[in-house]
Every structure is written in structure tokens, then in C-alpha cells.
């Protein structure tokens, strides 16, 4: 885990919705589930059914199945069921840890992450970016 995202204690409506794009086995989602409390909700999205199955088992083992949900999906094509994000159909925070570099359409993934956010919501990203640096940094053969 590169980082975990501790949300504000609560939002203005008294509960908190967080989405974890590329949740893997659910580590970050399960950590933040403790911060959103019993009235909040954490939604993890991962590309592979195997990871989602493992994340669901981890949530169950920790007794967090009531407010943590894991879905199979792509981060550049995210659709959240309205029943999970309330009538506002948005999240207070979207996090992602190390998967934006894996998607082919990064611009679309960023736009969809932004579209998931409620007004005043936060997007927190930890990722790896390839940067070759200026030509003066390259080795001369």
C-alpha cells in the first residue's frame, strides 16, 4: 500500500461516501471504512472478479460488510448503482492507489473520477508515472 486516505470525519449531511478505484483486495477501502463510520459507505471498484471476491471476503472477515461494497468494473467506465451513493448519486471522496497508470484512456478515467464527486468532494491519487527527464540526464553511449 502506497498510501491510505483518511477522510474528513463527516460531510455536511452527516455521512460519508468514498469510492476506491482499483481497490484490489480492498486494503485502502477497509482501512477507511473505520473512518466513515456505520452511517458512511465505502465502495471499491476493481477490474478483476478474483480481486473483488477476495476484497468481499476480507470485508466479511472484518465485520465490515454492512458499509463496504466491492464491484467489478473499469476505472475508465465507472457506473455506481444509485442505491450505493444515495439520492445525490455522488461521492465525497474518490481515491486511487496505483491503477491510473494501467488504464488506456487516462483522460476518461480522470473525468469519470471527477464526475463521481459531490460538490466540494476530494480526489486523492497515488500512482507511478514514467518520466524520462531532460535529455541531459540520459546516459551517453
N, C-alpha and C positions, 0 to 999 in steps of 0.2 A: 504494500500500500504506500503510495507516494504521499498522500495527504488525506485528511478527513475534514469534512466541512461541518463545523458546529453552527447550526442555525441560531438566529435570534430566539429568545425564549418563547415568544409567541408573536403572532402578527396582530394587526389591528382588530381582526374579527375573533381573536381568542384561540385559534387553532392554526396549524401549520401544515402545508403540503410541500413535500420535497420530492423531486424526481432525480434519480441517479441513472444517467445514460451510460450504457456499457457497464452494468453493475457486476458482471462476472458472478462469483459465488456469493455476492451480497455483503462483503465486508463493510464497505463505507455505509451502505444503506442500513445495515444492522447497528452500526455504531451510532448513527444519527437518529435512529428510532427512539433511543433513550432521551434525546433532546426534544423531540416533537411531542412527547407525552402521549397519553391514551387518547386524547382528542385529535391529535395530529395524524398525518398519514405520510408514509414513505413509499414511493413507487420505484422499483428497479426495472430497467429495461435492458435486455441483453439479446444478442443475435442468436445464440445457440441454446436450443432446448435443454441440453445437458447442464449448462451453467445455471439456467433458471430453475431446473429441478433441484440442483444442489443448493441454490440460494433459498428456495422454499423449504427444503429440509432443515437448513441452518436456522431459518426464522422459527420454524416449528419447535426445534430443539431448544431454542432460547425463550420460547413462550411469547414470541412477537408476531404471531400470525394474524392477530386482530387488526394491527395498524400498519403492517408491512405487506406489500403485494409485489410480486415479480411477474413480468410479462416478457414474452418473446417478441422482439422487434428490432428494426434497424434504426440507428440514431439519425439517419437522413430521411426517415419516413415514419416518424413517431406519431401514433394516434393513441391517445389515452381515453379509456372509457369514461364518459361523464360521471358515472357513479363513483369513480375514484377521486375525482378532483373537485367535486361539489358543483353547485349551480354556477359558480364563477368560471368553471372549466379552465382553470389555470393553476400554476404552482407558485409558491412563494420563493422557492429556490430550486435551481437546476444545477446539478453537479456532474462532472465527468472526470474520470481519472484514467488517462492513458488510452483512449479509444478514438479520439477525433483524428489522430494521425492515420488510422486504419481505414477510414471511410473514403470512398472515391469522390464524393461530392461534398467537400468540406463547407462550401458556401451554403448549400442547402441545409446541412446539419446545423450550422450556426444559426441560420434563420429559423429553423424549427425549434431550436432550444430557446431562442428569443420569443417566439410565438407562444411557447408554453407558459411564459412568465406572466404573473399578475402585474398590474401597475406597481412600480416600486420594488419588484422582485429582483433577486440576485442570481447571477450566473457565475459559478466558480469552476475553473478548469485547471487541471494539472495534466500536462502532456509533454511529449518529446517532439521536437521539431528538428528537421535536418537543416543545417546551416553550414555552408562550405566556407564562409568567411571571405574576406578580401583576397585577391589573387596573391598578395604579398605573403599570406600565411601558407600557401601551398608549397609543398616540397619541390625543389628543383632537381630534376634527374640529371 
